[in-house]
């Protein structure tokens, strides 16, 4: 039977997974605050503290459940370290003692962490020493130096071990043509748009043997993922016709091929978005997280297919939730991690019947991913909560809730954080909606300023975990007296297929009305001051911000738009995902009639630039200068229209070297400071002019120690 909301209400209501981490044996409790700054920082999260937060990004449980290997994101300190993205370290936690130690730390970038089949070592992808490309390494669990298992002339992007560890399948981009390489060195660096790509190829290697001259298996198209069968030499691979982003979104397919010669043994007729692919333990089936159809905005349905090929079968049709991660529990059941609205759920699902056994319903912890031990009785989770970013949690069969095993930011326990809660409200047409509210840290008696944070996608949704990031610093805003609300408007994921499709074909229509209705709900509740409402968001959330700052401008005093859309006509012609835009968002081409209206006019009227003369909202526009998804010209168009036709301050900030979102520490820090100052100027201070464009980055930086150990000193192998 398919779980309904009534059935799910009977699910196990597990307590919040917020127990203190087990002994991690830090050398000493570290206080990153100094001098007079300590009192201020204890009353909320500062921008500099937020820039230092460390996040667990993945976790892999050893076959015997004795250890969990995990990756830890360690950001560079803005204004102190050489600029760049966060480093990614490899750490291991002992599940019996909770003791965590670093294995590969420092200025490193580790990914693809998995255990070798016999559990004696941890494999991972990185570039070390003299490597010119990302290679596959293995480090013993009992200590010692990491050894390169396979290195190719091009970087390895994915890999999978066979059952006994004697072979490994690899995905890497094909080498550049030697003649073209010589020409580029002579200055012929022209780019032929969407034509001069290099395919992703499939290789099979014997570990610890020289593999630089490996020949790829003859597989058509570009290979994105590979998973080796647990029982024989078959490989399940995910391919697309080209390595172009649009094909990677909308044109992926699954094949089963021979690891010996690449011959196709089985194919599947499913098209649309594809996510995770896994083998059943007996090799008879594939478990897949995929889209329901070509118009499903996300890969969030649980599917199974016979390994011999054919059609995917949806296991939970009608489920009002979204799948995020799955592992086989046995030959005839899977463990499924998913979302139902803002809540994380963990189910055992019988295959193929779809009978559901609820295991966990984590209302106050966001479970992002999980990994099993070999016997399927123990699991490691990556999870966050309203009080901390992602950490490693563990849970064994029969336990009521996961236990926290790591504490990557021990100093955060001394910082007062604002209250976070789930808010449900009704849209103007009667649709029930929900979102996450972060209240001001010191809640006053009267209404407060509000920042509405609209998510991108729109195939995304907010979950009830850690909400503060550089672009939406909820806890920092809370410390400064703001409330922050994160709405899951129609078209969001997490509530099933029908809900996710509600916004299709109606850009900037009812979906953004839902966001205004959220503000009205908070005003009616007495929390929010109607005259002090701001809006922000990135990508599609940037589109919402632009819409609120033009069409709905009378409702918003300030807006901060990030990598957002302003012109739906020119956006189609400049994006790298036109097919995804058509199939899962617009559902019409710009030259098609839309319900009897000329398409060009329809999409123009759904563009913020069309309504720029209504602008009364102070608008800060920010954009990565190398953004391939939403062309930076979208921001420039809106800036020019608002500056010429609007009636409020407007500013445009470009970030050189950044794409669809900021990666480098300095750009993130700059963004956060600008966003905070803009909101304070127009929602608190009542400014009528834009604040000075220059920023003081030294605030709080000089007082910080030169080197502060934030996690235990590494005593693992390097």
Secondary structure, DSSP 4 states (H G I P E B T S, - for coil): -PPPHHHHTTS--PPPS-PPPPP---SS------TTHHHHHHTS--HHHHHH--EEEEEEE-TTSSEEEEEEEEPPPTTTSPS-SPEEEEEEEETTT--EEEEE-SS-B-EEEEE-TTSSEEEEEE--TT-SS-EEEEEETTS---EEEE--SS-EEEEEE-TTSS-EEEEEEPPPPHHHHHHHHTT-----TTTS---EEEEEE-TTS--TTPPPP--SSEEEEEEE-SSSSEEEEEEESSS-HHHHHH--EEEEEETTT--EEEEB---S-EEEEEE-TTSSEEEEEE-SSTT-SS--EEEEEETT-B--EESSTT-SSEEEEEEEEETTEEEEEEEETTEEEEEEEETTT--EEEEEEETTEEEEEEEE-TTSSEEEEEEEETTEEEEEEEEETT-SS-EE---TTGGGGGS----EEEEEEE-TTS-EEEEEEE--SS--SS-EEEEEEE-SSSS----SS----SSS-HHHHHHTT-EEEEEE-TT-SSS-HHHHTTTTT-TTSHHHHHHHHHHHHHHHTT-EEEEEEEEEEETHHHHHHHHHTTTTGGG-SEEEEES----HHHHHHH-S-HHHHIIIII-S-TTS-BTTB-HHHHHHHTSGGGGGGG--SEEEEEEETT-SSS-THHHHHHHHHHHHH-SS-EEEEEETT--SS--SHHHHHHHHHHHHHHHHHHHTS--SSPPPS---TTTTTTTS-S----SPPP-S--
